[in-house]
Amino acid sequence: MKNAFVIQGGKPLKGEIIPQGAKNEALQILSAVLLTPEPMTISNIPDIVDVNKLIELLQDMGVETERLASDTYRFQAKNIDPEFFESPEFKAKGGGLRGSIMIVGPLLARYGKAAIPKPGGDKIGRRRLDTHFLGFEKLGARFDYNPETGFYKVDASDLKGTYILLDEASVTGTANIVMAAVLAKGTTTIYNAACEPYLQQLCKMLNRMGAKISGIGSNLLTIEGVTELKGTEHRMLPDMIEIGSFIGLAAMTGSEITIKDVHYDELGIIPNTFRRLGIKLERRGDDIYIPAQDHYEIETFIDGSTMTIADAPWPGFTPDLLSIVLVVATQAKGSVLIHQKMFESRLFFVDKLLDMGAQIILCDPHRASVIGLDKRVQLRGISMTSPDIRAGVSLLIAALSAQGQSTIYNIEQIERGYQHIDERLRALGADITRI
């Protein structure tokens, strides 16, 4: 029997909550420890399944790890066993974790070879890995796929800097290519590079290790190859998806919540996107304070037409928060069109919201029109299953605001991305139990 959450909804919450370290930054930063034989100390690591799996994978490869505090580890990748990548253990572990693709760039850079199983992970439509592989090929890697073993084998004994125009501004793709290029010979230029704060964090850390990366924060990165990298210390940013989720949670449940230590300047247009839904929030130092609100009204465009909220590569609105915006809009006053451009199956959880009484028209796999209920009609509690990480938390927020009892199954999906979420919500006064 798998775990589930049982939620008694409709209660306002109150208090302070501290966001966890950023999951998407963690997968990049932890992979980068493979680039140097020297010790690396990383803090604010989130205690979640995907990250813990990657730490285990690093240990299996021979990385010495020492846990210095609940969120801090010291890593040293002195003696790695390159043969480990051919093993069935690696196939079992690496195949179940999409983040395992992130170790390929550092391995190619430092050891000149790698092998990876075909990756798994979230069911949110096709997530291509072409960007990663095309980038490695441009740098001079050669590889072939063996359908019998299900492994990609890569030979990169002679990586050379080059000009790369990415076919999409993939965050993990950019990070992987950057990590491969820092130790390549000569200069690499990456255009249409992703420029998310997490990627900026990675580049700044690599520079502290001795890399020469310029253009950080723009979509044109220039990397002059160096021969070796040193160790360093690094602290991760808080998870902006969690911060957005908590803003949505406060609005839906009419709660007064303070989100602590949010690194406000790194949040881009996230706070303003929630303001466009009519949610009042204010910056207090480095915290976000959300007052208890009975109502919030969606803005219209200047000409009076319906507000559209769409995802876009950074500094646009992150696709990971569109599910949250969609749920929050169900109880707003007014209408909004949610346009999910990047992934084609991310909106398929709206059927659960319809069962709860929301008014949503799913136009196609990418667009949903939400007609806000303005809290005149509360959502009803139901039993449901979480399809992916972000939809799972959106459904959790819906359940906390709904009338009556909800049960959410498949919460393993939620826990891949959110640490101890039930305990942290209980601390705010939520009635949530794990069964």
C-alpha positions in Angstrom: 0.0 0.0 0.0 1.5 3.3 -1.1 1.3 6.4 1.1 -1.4 9.0 0.8 -2.3 12.4 2.4 -5.7 12.9 4.0 -6.6 16.6 4.2 -9.5 18.3 6.0 -9.8 21.5 4.0 -11.3 24.9 4.4 -9.1 26.1 7.4 -7.2 29.3 7.3 -3.5 28.9 8.1 -1.2 31.3 9.8 2.5 31.6 10.5 6.0 31.6 8.9 7.5 29.0 6.5 11.0 28.7 5.3 11.4 27.5 1.7 13.7 24.5 1.0 16.9 24.7 -1.1 16.2 24.7 -4.8 15.7 21.2 -6.3 16.7 22.2 -9.8 19.8 24.0 -8.7 20.8 21.0 -6.5 20.9 18.5 -9.4 23.3 20.8 -11.3 25.5 21.8 -8.3 25.9 18.2 -7.0 26.9 16.9 -10.4 29.6 19.6 -10.6 31.4 18.1 -7.6 32.7 15.5 -10.2 34.8 18.3 -11.9 37.5 18.5 -9.2 39.4 16.1 -7.0 39.3 18.7 -4.2 36.7 18.9 -1.4 33.4 20.7 -2.1 31.1 21.9 0.7 27.5 22.4 -0.4 24.8 23.8 1.9 21.0 24.4 1.8 20.6 21.0 0.1 16.9 20.0 0.0 16.1 16.6 1.7 14.0 15.2 -1.1 14.0 11.9 -3.0 15.5 13.1 -6.4 18.4 14.9 -4.6 19.1 12.0 -2.2 19.1 9.5 -5.1 21.7 11.7 -6.9 23.8 11.8 -3.7 23.6 8.0 -3.4 24.6 7.7 -7.1 27.7 9.9 -6.4 28.6 7.7 -3.4 28.2 4.5 -5.5 30.6 6.1 -8.1 33.3 6.5 -5.4 32.7 10.1 -4.3 33.5 10.5 -0.6 30.6 12.2 1.1 30.3 13.5 4.7 27.1 15.0 6.1 28.1 18.0 8.1 24.6 19.2 9.0 21.0 18.3 8.0 21.4 20.4 4.8 25.2 20.4 4.3 27.5 17.9 2.8 31.2 17.8 2.0 32.0 15.9 -1.3 35.3 14.8 -2.6 35.5 13.1 -6.0 39.1 11.9 -5.8 38.8 8.4 -7.0 35.9 7.7 -9.3 35.4 4.2 -10.9 34.7 4.9 -14.5 33.7 1.2 -15.0 30.8 1.7 -12.7 28.8 3.2 -15.6 28.7 -0.1 -17.4 27.2 -1.9 -14.4 23.6 -3.0 -13.8 23.5 -1.1 -10.5 24.1 2.1 -12.3 21.5 1.2 -14.9 18.9 0.6 -12.2 19.7 3.8 -10.3 20.6 6.1 -13.1 17.6 5.0 -15.2 15.1 5.9 -12.5 16.4 9.5 -12.1 16.1 12.1 -14.7 18.8 14.2 -13.0 21.3 11.5 -13.7 21.8 13.0 -17.2 23.5 15.9 -15.3 26.6 13.8 -14.4 27.5 13.3 -18.1 29.0 16.7 -18.7 31.3 16.7 -15.7 32.4 13.1 -16.4 33.2 13.8 -20.1 35.2 16.9 -19.1 37.3 15.2 -16.5 37.6 11.6 -17.6 36.9 11.8 -21.4 34.2 9.1 -21.3 30.8 8.2 -19.8 27.9 6.0 -20.3 24.3 6.6 -19.4 21.1 4.6 -19.5 18.0 6.1 -21.2 16.5 8.3 -18.5 13.1 8.2 -16.8 11.3 10.7 -14.5 8.2 12.9 -14.8 5.3 12.2 -17.1 4.8 15.7 -18.5 5.2 15.0 -22.2 8.3 14.4 -24.2 11.4 15.9 -22.6 14.0 15.6 -25.2 17.7 15.1 -24.3 18.9 16.0 -27.8 20.1 19.4 -26.6 22.5 17.8 -24.2 23.9 15.3 -26.7 24.1 17.7 -29.7 26.1 20.1 -27.4 28.5 17.3 -26.4 28.9 16.3 -30.1 29.7 19.9 -31.0 32.5 19.8 -28.4 33.9 16.7 -30.1 32.3 13.8 -28.2 31.4 10.7 -30.1 28.7 8.3 -29.0 26.5 5.5 -29.9 23.4 4.0 -28.5 23.2 0.3 -27.8 19.6 -0.8 -28.0 20.4 -4.2 -26.4 21.8 -2.8 -23.2 19.8 0.5 -23.3 23.0 2.5 -22.7 24.5 5.6 -24.5 28.3 5.3 -24.6 30.2 8.5 -25.0 33.9 9.0 -25.9 35.2 12.5 -25.3 38.9 12.1 -24.9 39.6 15.3 -26.9 37.0 18.0 -26.2 37.6 21.3 -28.0 35.9 24.7 -27.5 33.5 25.7 -30.3 30.5 27.9 -31.2 27.2 26.3 -30.1 23.7 27.6 -30.9 21.3 25.7 -28.7 18.1 24.4 -30.4 16.2 25.3 -27.2 17.1 27.3 -24.1 17.2 24.1 -22.0 18.3 24.8 -18.4 19.8 21.3 -17.8 21.2 21.2 -21.3 23.0 24.5 -20.9 24.3 23.4 -17.5 25.6 20.1 -18.8 27.3 21.7 -21.8 28.9 24.4 -19.5 30.3 21.7 -17.2 31.7 19.8 -20.2 33.2 23.0 -21.7 35.0 24.4 -18.6 37.8 21.8 -19.0 37.8 21.6 -22.9 40.6 23.1 -24.9 40.0 26.6 -26.2 36.9 28.8 -26.1 33.3 27.7 -26.2 30.5 30.1 -27.0 26.9 29.1 -26.1 24.1 31.2 -27.7 20.4 30.8 -26.7 21.8 29.6 -23.4 19.3 29.4 -20.5 19.9 32.1 -17.9 17.8 31.0 -14.9 19.1 32.0 -11.5 20.1 28.4 -10.8 22.3 28.3 -13.9 23.8 31.7 -12.8 24.6 30.0 -9.5 26.3 27.1 -11.2 28.4 29.4 -13.4 29.4 31.6 -10.4 30.4 28.6 -8.4 32.5 27.2 -11.4 34.3 30.6 -11.6 35.1 30.4 -7.9 36.6 26.9 -8.7 38.8 28.5 -11.3 36.7 28.4 -14.5 36.5 31.3 -16.9 32.9 31.9 -17.7 31.6 35.3 -18.9 28.2 36.6 -19.9 26.5 35.1 -16.8 22.8 36.1 -16.6 22.6 36.6 -20.4 21.8 34.1 -23.1 25.3 34.3 -24.6 27.9 32.5 -22.5 31.6 32.5 -23.3 33.8 29.8 -21.6 37.5 29.8 -21.8 38.7 26.2 -21.1 41.1 25.7 -18.1 43.2 22.6 -17.3 41.9 22.0 -13.7 39.4 23.2 -11.2 39.7 23.6 -7.4 37.3 23.0 -4.5 35.0 25.6 -3.1 31.9 26.2 -0.9 28.5 26.9 -2.2 25.1 27.7 -0.7 21.9 27.0 -2.8 19.2 29.5 -3.4 15.8 28.8 -1.9 13.4 27.0 -4.2 11.3 29.6 -6.2 8.7 27.0 -7.1 8.1 26.4 -3.4 7.9 30.2 -2.8 5.3 30.5 -5.6 3.4 27.5 -4.2 3.2 29.1 -0.8 2.0 32.5 -2.2 -0.8 30.5 -4.0 -1.6 28.5 -0.9 -2.0 31.7 1.2 -4.4 33.2 -1.3 -6.5 30.1 -1.8 -7.0 29.5 1.9 -7.3 33.2 2.9 -4.3 32.8 5.2 -1.8 35.2 6.6 1.6 33.7 5.8 5.2 35.0 5.9 7.7 33.2 3.6 11.2 33.7 5.0 14.5 34.3 3.3 13.3 34.2 -0.3 16.2 35.9 -2.1 13.6 38.3 -3.5 15.9 39.8 -6.2 16.3 36.3 -7.7 12.5 35.7 -8.1 12.2 37.6 -11.4 8.5 38.2 -12.4 7.1 35.5 -10.1 5.8 38.0 -7.4 4.2 40.3 -10.0 2.6 37.4 -11.8 0.7 36.5 -8.6 -0.1 40.2 -8.2 -1.8 40.1 -11.6 -4.2 37.5 -10.1 -5.1 40.1 -7.5 -3.0 38.6 -4.7 -1.6 41.2 -2.2 1.9 40.5 -1.2 4.7 42.7 0.2 8.4 42.5 0.5 9.7 42.8 4.0 13.4 42.7 4.0 14.1 39.4 2.3 10.7 37.9 3.3 7.4 37.9 1.5 4.4 38.8 3.7 0.9 37.8 2.4 -2.0 39.2 4.4 -5.2 37.2 4.8 -7.5 38.0 1.9 -11.2 37.2 1.4 -11.1 38.0 -2.3 -8.6 38.6 -5.1 -9.5 39.9 -8.5 -7.7 39.0 -11.7 -6.5 42.0 -13.6 -7.4 42.5 -17.3 -5.1 43.8 -20.0 -5.2 47.6 -20.5 -7.8 47.2 -23.3 -10.0 45.1 -21.1 -9.3 41.8 -22.7 -8.8 38.6 -20.7 -5.5 38.2 -18.9 -3.2 35.5 -20.3 -0.5 33.9 -18.2 2.0 31.9 -20.2 5.3 30.3 -19.5 8.5 31.3 -21.2 12.3 30.8 -20.8 13.8 32.9 -18.0 13.3 35.8 -17.3 9.8 34.8 -18.4 7.4 32.9 -16.1 8.6 29.4 -15.1 6.5 26.6 -16.4 6.7 24.8 -13.0 4.4 27.5 -11.5 1.7 27.4 -14.1 -0.2 24.6 -12.4 -0.2 26.7 -9.2 -1.4 29.8 -11.0 -4.2 27.7 -12.6 -5.4 26.4 -9.2 -5.3 29.8 -7.6 -7.2 31.3 -10.5 -10.2 28.9 -9.8 -11.1 31.0 -6.7 -10.2 34.4 -8.0 -12.7 36.9 -9.3 -12.5 37.1 -13.1 -11.2 34.9 -15.9 -7.7 34.0 -17.1 -6.3 32.0 -19.9 -3.4 29.7 -18.8 -1.1 28.9 -21.8 1.4 26.1 -21.1 3.8 26.4 -24.0 6.7 24.1 -23.0 5.1 20.8 -22.0 2.1 19.1 -23.6 0.7 17.0 -20.7 1.1 19.4 -17.8 -2.6 20.5 -17.8 -4.1 17.1 -17.7 -4.7 17.3 -13.9 -7.6 19.8 -14.4 -10.1 16.9 -14.5 -9.5 16.6 -10.7 -10.2 20.3 -10.2 -13.4 19.9 -12.3 -14.5 17.1 -10.0 -13.9 19.5 -7.1 -16.3 22.0 -8.7 -13.8 24.4 -10.5 -14.9 26.0 -13.7 -12.2 25.3 -16.3 -12.4 24.8 -20.0 -9.5 22.7 -21.3 -9.1 24.2 -24.8 -6.3 21.8 -25.9 -3.2 20.1 -24.3 -1.6 23.5 -23.9 -4.4 25.9 -22.9 -7.0 26.1 -20.2 -9.5 28.9 -19.6 -10.3 29.4 -15.9 -13.5 31.1 -14.8 -12.9 32.2 -11.2 -15.5 31.3 -8.6 -14.6 34.3 -6.4 -14.8 32.0 -3.4 -18.7 32.1 -3.7 -18.6 28.4 -4.2 -15.9 26.4 -2.3 -14.2 23.5 -4.0 -15.3 20.1 -2.7 -12.9 17.6 -1.2 -12.4 14.4 -3.3 -10.1 11.4 -3.7 -7.4 11.9 -6.3 -4.0 10.8 -7.6 -1.1 13.1 -8.2 0.3 12.8 -11.8 3.5 14.8 -11.4 5.4 16.9 -8.8 3.9 20.3 -9.6 0.3 19.1 -10.3 0.6 17.2 -7.0 1.2 20.4 -5.0 -1.4 22.3 -6.9 -3.9 19.6 -5.9 -2.7 19.7 -2.4 -3.4 23.5 -2.3 -6.8 22.9 -3.8 -7.5 20.3 -1.1 -6.4 22.6 1.7 -8.9 25.2 0.4 -11.8 22.8 -0.3 -14.8 22.0 1.9 -14.6 18.5 3.5 -12.0 15.7 3.2 -9.7 15.0 0.3 -7.3 12.1 -0.1 -4.3 12.4 -2.4 -2.6 9.2 -3.6 0.8 8.7 -5.3 2.3 11.4 -3.0 5.7 9.9 -3.8 5.5 12.3 -6.8 5.0 15.3 -4.5 7.9 14.2 -2.3 10.3 14.0 -5.2 10.2 17.8 -5.1 9.0 19.0 -1.7 10.7 18.1 1.6 8.6 17.2 4.7 5.7 19.1 3.1 3.1 17.6 5.5 5.1 18.6 8.6 5.7 22.1 7.4 2.1 22.6 6.5 0.9 21.3 9.9 3.2 23.9 11.5 1.0 26.5 9.8 -2.1 24.9 11.2 -3.1 22.6 8.2 -5.1 19.5 9.0 -3.0 17.0 6.9 -2.2 13.4 7.9 -0.1 10.8 6.1 -1.6 7.3 5.9 
